């Protein structure tokens, strides 16, 4: 350690190990280089580490640990990290990473997430600066630790809240402002009768949920309560989710998706109904986190084994085996849920 270094209080065990390793690599420099960091990994932390190149308007992923890739079910190396975050938290994440590189300081944050088993998971992240070969601080290296013991097959699926966040003085000082701590603005939750609409086609074997506007916390559950009243006993259906281009799901409380899934499961069980596929129509972004979370929850609860997202209605219709003209008719004729 050197003068000015602070000693944060960690909740997990990876943070102290990661920080000690970082300090051992930097020598007399303000921060170790990316090259040195990659050439000398800390084995206990490596699977949980991610490295971001902090650019003017994006956070380019330089490295993603193997266990983090497994959780995300994809390799996002080379992509913009912010694209995979909820819109409501993107600016805070970017400003905090800018603070780490501009002040050559650390950032420790605690937060909670929901798992695919509907459990609260306690997590901790430590972010530290790295330099390029010319000594310019431009990268951040983070280590993520889930401190709740995971069940078999359990993964994080939704961020819910920040439980604590602080700068760490590494000898060069910290930003004058506190780190950003994003929280959902629940006051903006609102909806009207056109925000979510429903149509059931028993003959062709599917039901359509059309989502638009700002969706409030009770709408997902109410949607499947309404569906339950329209099911016919013993039928097999596909679910078609239509996300309109102006839909705002960034403020949706993810816990409501679990309540919605339980309502759908109960309705299907009571009516001996089988949901075969979940098909999503998403304007321009088939990686929509809400659709992916809904798919994971439904699979976990045994509601539907297959899910897929499309940006063209023709492709969606082909996947569930119906004529696109029939599908478009049912989308346009869907009635407000409430």
Secondary structure as UniProt FT lines:
FT   TURN            3..4
FT   HELIX           14..26
FT   TURN            27..28
FT   HELIX           34..39
FT   HELIX           43..46
FT   TURN            47..48
FT   STRAND          49..54
FT   STRAND          59..64
FT   HELIX           66..72
FT   TURN            77..78
FT   HELIX           81..84
FT   HELIX           87..103
FT   STRAND          106..115
FT   TURN            116..117
FT   STRAND          120..131
FT   TURN            133..134
FT   STRAND          137..146
FT   TURN            152..153
FT   STRAND          156..168
FT   HELIX           186..188
FT   TURN            193..194
FT   STRAND          196..201
FT   TURN            202..205
FT   STRAND          206..211
FT   TURN            217..218
FT   HELIX           219..230
FT   TURN            233..234
FT   STRAND          236..243
FT   TURN            245..246
FT   TURN            250..251
FT   HELIX           255..270
FT   TURN            271..272
FT   STRAND          274..282
FT   TURN            286..287
FT   HELIX           289..300
FT   TURN            301..302
FT   STRAND          306..310
FT   HELIX           313..320
FT   HELIX           324..333
FT   STRAND          335..336
//
